[in-house]
Amino acid sequence: MSNGALSFDRVEVKFNLDQENNPESIFFKSSKDAHKLVEEFMLLANRRVAEFIGKQKPKKPFVYRVHDLPDEDKLGNLKTIANNLGYQLNLETKQVNASLNKLLKETHGQKEQELIDTLTIRCMSKAVYTIDNIGHYGLAFEHYTHFTSPIRRYPDVLVHRLLEFYLEGQENMKAEALEEACTHASNREQLATKAERDSIKYLQVKFMEDKIDQYFEGVISGVTDRGIYVEIIENKCEGMVKISEIKGDYFVYDEKTHSLVGERTSKVYQLGDPVGVIVKKADLLKRQLDFIIGEQID
């Protein structure tokens, strides 16, 4: 952390299922100190293996887990929004990560947290596997790989085999074949991540099927020219309020502030704002929830 590793405090959505695998309730899983301790040792093992091979001369082809620099335009947008909210983000220094961590810490627990967390994550590049070691920006490591999960991740198997191969004094592996395997692994990882998100979304929609016309407190989790996405606070189920369903004004999308602005009333719906919604539709086939903005009726 002192070297500039980024820290996001994210929770995992989990489900209690009945005997027919229908979701009965939703709970959140967050990292406890024991999890964090194990994670630190895993990071250390991954880094040590990468350094052991990466620092050898002559250079040996190897599988690295790399994370590129964040998007400069998106960082600039984050700085503007943070400044408008009364926070500082220094992009002029080499310690951009330290400034980002300070911003994340200052907004933690505030109503702006969702907005700042989301925009910061959107600034980040995707981590990938490659033989071209450019370092891992998010972890602030010069050498990093995936070594600790060979029972569930193929890149870790490759790393175990490469480590054994080089320890036995074998000649270098073919770089082209190794890079091809890295590209394949990166693509499969993205597919697996999407499948996981889709499965969570499916169960969330299924959980909400019997809650049509019920009122929930939420927070705006996304804003587009088609409407606003709202995440329900108590269960993290996300749905959309179509722009045509927002009454009282004609709303226009402002891309710079991630908000919808009413032309006549200047009413603003911005990423991170609290909002009450009523569930109107749960489409299991499309994995989609439709909300309308509403108030609780006593």
N, C-alpha and C positions, 0 to 999 in steps of 0.2 A: 504493500500500500504506500509506503514512503517513497518508492520509486515511481509511483504514478499509476498503479493498477486501478481500474475503474470498479466501483462497487454498486450493484443494483440490488435493491431489496425486493425481490419478486416472490410471490407466493404461487404454489401449484394448486390447481383445482382438482379435487378428487371426489369420487362418488361412493355412497353406500348403496349397494344393489340388493334387490329382493331375490327370491329363488328363481325368478324368471328373467333375471338380469335387467330389470327396469330400475332406474334411479329413484331411490326413496328419499335421499337427502344429499346435500352437497357440503363438503368440508374443505378447508384450506390446509395445505401442508407447507410449513415454513422450516427453514434450517435451524436446528438447535445447535448448541455449542459442540456437542459430540459430532454432528454432521460436519461442522466447519473444521474441526480438528482433523477428521479423516480426509476431508477435501484438501487441506493444507499438505498433508503427507502425499496425497496423490499428485498434486501439483509439483511437489518437490521431486518425486520419482520421475515424473514426465520430463521435467526440466533437466535433471541430472543425466538421464539417458541421452537426451538431445545434445547436451553439452559434450558428453563423452565422445560421441561420433562427430558432432559438428566442428569440434576444435582440432580434429586430427589432420595431420599433413602427410601426404597429399589429401586433398578434399575427397570425401567419399559420398556417393549418391545415397540419400537417406530420405525418409518420409518425415516432413515437418508439418506441424499444425501452425498456420500463420494467420495473422489478423492485420489487415492493412490500415492505413491512416483513415480517420473519419472524413466525410464529405465536407469540404470547406464551405460550400454554399449553404448547406444545411446547418453547419455550425454558426455561420453568420446570422441565419434566421433565428436560431436558438438564442443567440446573444441579444438580438433586437427585442425579442419577446421577453427575455429575462429582465432586460433593462426597463422595459415598460412596466414590469411588475415590481420594480424596485430592487432587483438583484443584479449582481455584477458577474460577468464572465469575461475573463482576460484571454484573448486569443493572440496577443502580441508576444507572449512569452513562450519559451520552449516547454514550460510546465503547464500546458493546456489541460492535461489530465488532472493535475492538482486543483486547477480552477473549476473543472467539471465536478470533481468530487465535493468541493466546497459548496457548489451550487446545489448538488443533490442532497447534501447534508442539511443545508439551510432550509430547503423546501420540504424536507421530510416531515410529514404530519400536518403540513399546511394544505389549504385548498388548492394551491398551485401544484402540488406534488405530482398528480396524475399527468398534467400538462407537461411539466419539465421532464419527468421520467420518460414519457412517450417520445417527446421530441429528441431527447438525448439518445435513446436507443435507435431512433430513425437516422441519426447522424452516423451510426457505426457501420462499418463494412461487415460482410459475412466472413466468418472464419472458414478456411478451406485447407485441404491437404495438398502439399506440393513438395517437390525436391528443391525448389528455389526458396531458401530461407531468408525472409525479410523481417523476421521477428514477430512477436505477438503484441500488438499495441494495447489491447484491453487488459492483458496481464502484466504488461511492462517487462516482458522477458525477451532476451536476445535469441535464446534457443528454447524451443518448445516442441513437444510431440505428444502423441497419445500412445501410452505404453501400458496403462494399468487395467484395461478392460478387454483382454483378448477373448473372453468368453462371449462377448456381445458385439464387438466392433472389429471389422476386418482390418482397418489400418493398424490397430494394436498388434494383430497377428503378424502383419508385415514387419512391424518394428521389432518384434521378438525374433523373427527369423533373420532380419538384417543384423541385429545385435550379435546373435549366435554366429552368423556367417563371418562377420568381421573379427570377432573374438578368436575364431579358428584360423585367422590369417588368410582367408580366401581373397581372391581377386575381386575388384569392384563389380557391382551389379550393373546391368545395362540401364543407363539413366532414362532412356526413352520409354522402356517398358514400365519402369517404376512410376514415371510421371503419368503414364496412361492409367495405371492402377489408382493413383492419387485422384485424378479427374473423375474416374468412375466412382470412387468412394465418396467424393464431395457431392456428386450428383445424387447418389443413393441416400446420403444423409439428408439432403434437402427434401427428397421425396418422403422419407420417413418422418421428418419433422412436420410436413404438411399433413400426412396421414394421421399423426397424433393429434394435431390441432382439429382436424375434421372429426375425429372420433369424440373429442371433448365437446365440440360444437353440437354434434348429433345428440349426445346424452343430455346436454343442457336444454336443447329444444324439446326433447322428449320429457324432461323434467317439468317444463313449463306448459305442456299441452293442456293440463287441467286447471290452468290459472288464468284463462281468458277473462278479460274485464276486471282483473284484480290490479290494485294500485301498488307501485313500488317506488322507493327512493333510489335514484341513480346518479351517475356522473357521466358527463359527455366524454366518450372515449375516442371519438373520431368525428371529423367534419368534412363533408364533401359538397360539391355543387348539387348533389341529389338529396341531401338531408344530413341529419346528425345520427351518429351511433351512440347509444346509451348503454352503459354497463350497470346492471343492478348491483347495489352495494352489498346486499346480504348474501348473494349467491354467485356474483360475477357473470351471470348470463347477460349476453349482449344482444341488443336488437336495434332496429333502425326506425327513426321517425322520418318519414318522407317529407321533403320540403313543401310539397303540396298540402300536407296534413298539418303544417304549423300555421295556426290561425292568428288573426289580428293584424297582419301586415304582409307586404311582399318582401321576401328575404333574398339577399344577394350574398354569394359566397366570396369571402375575402381570404385569398390564399396566404397572404403574408401573416395574418394574425390567426389563421386556422379558426375562422368564425363565420357565422351567418349573421348579417346585419339587416335589420328592418329599414326599408327606405323611408317610411313615414315616421315611425316611432323611435328609430335608432336603437331598438331592442337588440341585444347581442346574445347569441348562443355560441360560447367559445369552448374549445377543448379544455376539459378539467372542471367545467362549471357543474354545480349540483342541479338536478332537475327531476321532477316527479313524472312518472310515466304510467300509462295503463296498457296492459297487454291486449292487443287486438287480434293477433293471429300467430300460430305456431306451425310452420310448414316443415315437417320432418324430412320430406323428400329433398327440399332445397337447403335444409339445415339453416333455416332463417326465421327470426322472430320479428314481428312488426309491432311497433309501439305507437301510441299517440301521447302527446304531452297532456297531463291531467293533474288534478288535485284530489287528495283523499277526501272521500265523503264520509262524514261522521254518521 
